[in-house]
Amino acid sequence: MADRSCDETASWAYHYLDGELSWFRRVRIRYHLRGCDSCTGGFSFEERLKIIVQERCREDAPPELMERLQTFMRDNE
C-alpha cells in the first residue's frame, strides 16, 4: 500500500521524467526511489514508455498543412 511519500512522488512523476523540476525536488524523488521498489517499478515503466513513444510515434505534417500554417503566420505578423 502506498504511503504519503509514494503519493507525492507519483504526483510529480511526469514532471520528473520531463526534467521540469527543481534540483531539490529531483533529489527528493531520487532519494524516495532508492528505497521504494514499488515506485521505482512505476517510474521505470513510464520512462521506457516515454522513450518508445518518442522513437516510434513520429509523423511529418502534410505539406498542405505546413503551407497553410506559414501563410497564416505571415498574414498575422
C-alpha positions as CSV (number, residue, x, y, z in Angstrom):
1,M,0.0,0.0,0.0
2,A,1.3,3.4,-1.0
3,D,2.1,5.9,1.8
4,R,2.0,9.7,1.6
5,S,5.6,9.8,0.2
6,C,4.6,7.5,-2.6
7,D,1.6,9.6,-3.4
8,E,3.7,12.7,-3.6
9,T,6.3,11.1,-5.7
10,A,3.7,9.7,-8.1
11,S,2.1,13.2,-8.4
12,W,5.5,14.6,-9.7
13,A,6.3,11.6,-12.0
14,Y,5.8,13.2,-15.4
15,H,7.4,16.5,-14.4
16,Y,10.4,14.5,-13.1
17,L,10.7,12.4,-16.3
18,D,10.4,15.6,-18.4
19,G,13.1,17.3,-16.5
20,E,10.8,20.1,-15.3
21,L,11.6,20.1,-11.6
22,S,13.9,22.0,-9.4
23,W,17.1,20.4,-8.3
24,F,15.8,20.0,-4.7
25,R,12.6,18.2,-5.8
26,R,14.5,15.9,-8.2
27,V,16.9,14.9,-5.3
28,R,13.9,14.2,-3.0
29,I,12.3,12.0,-5.7
30,R,15.6,10.1,-6.4
31,Y,16.0,9.5,-2.6
32,H,12.5,8.1,-2.4
33,L,13.0,5.9,-5.5
34,R,16.2,4.4,-4.0
35,G,14.1,3.0,-1.1
36,C,10.8,2.2,-2.7
37,D,10.7,-0.7,-5.2
38,S,7.0,-0.1,-5.9
39,C,7.6,3.5,-7.1
40,T,10.9,2.5,-8.9
41,G,9.0,0.0,-11.0
42,G,6.3,2.5,-11.9
43,F,8.9,5.1,-12.8
44,S,10.9,2.6,-14.9
45,F,7.8,1.7,-16.8
46,E,6.8,5.3,-17.5
47,E,10.4,6.1,-18.6
48,R,10.5,3.2,-21.0
49,L,7.1,4.1,-22.4
50,K,8.1,7.7,-23.0
51,I,11.2,6.5,-24.9
52,I,9.2,4.1,-27.1
53,V,6.6,6.8,-27.9
54,Q,9.3,9.3,-28.8
55,E,11.0,6.8,-31.1
56,R,8.0,5.2,-32.8
57,C,5.3,7.8,-32.9
58,R,6.7,10.3,-35.3
59,E,4.8,11.6,-38.3
60,D,5.6,14.5,-40.6
61,A,2.9,17.1,-41.1
62,P,1.4,17.0,-44.6
63,P,2.9,19.7,-46.9
64,E,-0.5,21.3,-47.3
65,L,-0.8,21.9,-43.6
66,M,2.7,23.4,-43.4
67,E,1.9,25.8,-46.2
68,R,-1.4,26.9,-44.5
69,L,0.4,27.5,-41.3
70,Q,3.2,29.5,-43.0
71,T,0.5,31.6,-44.8
72,F,-1.4,32.1,-41.5
73,M,1.7,33.2,-39.6
74,R,2.8,35.5,-42.4
75,D,-0.6,37.1,-42.6
76,N,-0.8,37.6,-38.8
77,E,2.7,39.2,-38.2
